[in-house]
């Protein structure tokens, strides 16, 4: 996987709760989806996703950071002093998502995808 999960920060804190990912190899973000899930056992997560965030098309490089806030905001980037870029995204929820210890994210990487034809 070209991205790694760093942590879910400020769980349950409105306007601060966020998912932090780090880029380990150059990647196109549109091939990544974050699913909201929960642990059902210490080593197993539920296969019924509660919500998903599909990243827009953007190229990220090793050392870049991705911060996905669960609240609302405008996507943007910030170039850091070390030359890396921090990419900020917003899931758009009015309430926090990670309110208990069993809540987690699942990061999916896909090389291709299909959508059903319109109206079917």
C-alpha positions as CSV (number, residue, x, y, z in Angstrom):
1,X,0.0,0.0,0.0
2,X,1.3,3.4,-0.9
3,X,-0.4,5.2,1.9
4,X,-0.3,4.3,5.6
5,X,-2.7,5.1,8.5
6,X,-0.9,7.3,11.1
7,X,-3.9,7.7,13.5
8,X,-7.3,9.1,14.1
9,X,-6.7,12.3,16.1
10,X,-9.0,14.2,18.5
11,X,-11.7,11.5,18.5
12,X,-15.1,13.0,19.4
13,X,-13.8,16.6,19.3
14,X,-16.0,18.7,16.9
15,X,-14.1,20.5,14.1
16,X,-10.8,18.9,15.1
17,X,-11.5,15.1,14.7
18,X,-9.4,13.9,11.8
19,X,-7.8,10.9,10.0
20,X,-4.1,11.3,9.4
21,X,-2.4,9.4,6.5
22,X,1.2,9.4,5.4
23,X,2.4,8.8,1.8
24,X,5.1,6.2,1.5
25,X,5.2,5.9,-2.3
26,X,3.9,8.3,-5.1
27,X,0.2,7.7,-5.6
28,X,-2.9,9.0,-7.2
29,X,-5.4,9.6,-4.4
30,X,-8.5,8.8,-6.6
31,X,-7.6,5.1,-6.1
32,X,-8.1,5.4,-2.3
33,X,-11.2,5.2,-0.2
34,X,-11.6,5.5,3.6
35,X,-14.4,3.5,5.1
36,X,-15.8,4.2,8.5
37,X,-16.1,0.9,10.4
38,X,-15.8,-0.6,13.9
39,X,-13.9,-3.4,15.6
40,X,-16.1,-6.4,16.3
41,X,-13.2,-8.4,17.8
42,X,-9.8,-7.3,18.8
43,X,-8.4,-8.4,15.4
44,X,-11.5,-8.0,13.1
45,X,-13.5,-5.1,11.7
46,X,-17.1,-5.1,10.6
47,X,-17.7,-5.7,6.9
48,X,-20.7,-3.4,6.9
49,X,-19.3,0.1,6.2
50,X,-21.2,3.0,7.7
51,X,-19.8,5.7,5.4
52,X,-17.1,6.2,2.8
53,X,-14.8,9.1,1.7
54,X,-13.4,8.7,-1.8
55,X,-10.5,11.0,-2.4
56,X,-10.4,13.2,-5.5
57,X,-7.8,13.0,-8.2
58,X,-4.5,14.3,-6.9
59,X,-0.9,13.1,-7.1
60,X,0.9,12.7,-3.7
61,X,4.6,12.1,-3.1
62,X,6.6,10.2,-0.5
63,X,6.7,12.3,2.7
64,X,3.4,14.1,2.0
65,X,0.7,14.0,4.7
66,X,-3.0,13.7,4.2
67,X,-5.4,15.0,6.8
68,X,-9.1,14.1,6.5
69,X,-11.3,16.1,8.9
70,X,-14.6,14.6,9.6
71,X,-16.3,18.0,9.6
72,X,-16.9,20.6,6.9
73,X,-14.4,22.7,5.2
74,X,-12.7,23.5,1.9
75,X,-10.0,21.2,0.5
76,X,-6.6,22.8,0.4
77,X,-2.8,22.2,0.6
78,X,0.1,23.6,2.5
79,X,3.7,23.3,1.5
80,X,5.9,22.5,4.5
81,X,9.4,23.9,5.2
82,X,10.9,20.5,4.4
83,X,9.3,20.6,0.9
84,X,6.6,18.1,1.5
85,X,2.9,18.9,1.1
86,X,0.1,18.5,3.6
87,X,-3.2,17.8,1.8
88,X,-6.4,18.7,3.8
89,X,-9.8,17.2,3.0
90,X,-13.2,17.4,4.7
91,X,-15.7,14.5,5.0
92,X,-18.6,17.0,5.7
93,X,-20.3,15.5,8.7
94,X,-22.1,17.7,11.2
95,X,-21.3,15.3,14.1
96,X,-18.1,13.5,15.1
97,X,-17.7,9.9,13.9
98,X,-15.2,8.4,16.3
99,X,-17.1,8.6,19.6
100,X,-16.1,5.2,21.0
101,X,-13.0,3.0,21.0
102,X,-14.4,0.5,18.6
103,X,-14.8,3.0,15.8
104,X,-12.0,2.8,13.2
105,X,-11.2,3.4,9.5
106,X,-10.4,1.0,6.8
107,X,-8.2,2.3,4.0
108,X,-8.8,0.7,0.6
109,X,-6.5,0.9,-2.4
110,X,-7.9,0.0,-5.8
111,X,-6.3,-0.1,-9.2
112,X,-9.5,0.3,-11.1
113,X,-13.2,0.7,-10.6
114,X,-16.6,0.5,-12.4
115,X,-19.9,2.3,-11.9
116,X,-23.3,1.1,-12.9
117,X,-24.8,2.9,-15.9
118,X,-27.0,5.8,-15.1
119,X,-30.6,4.8,-14.2
120,X,-29.9,1.1,-13.7
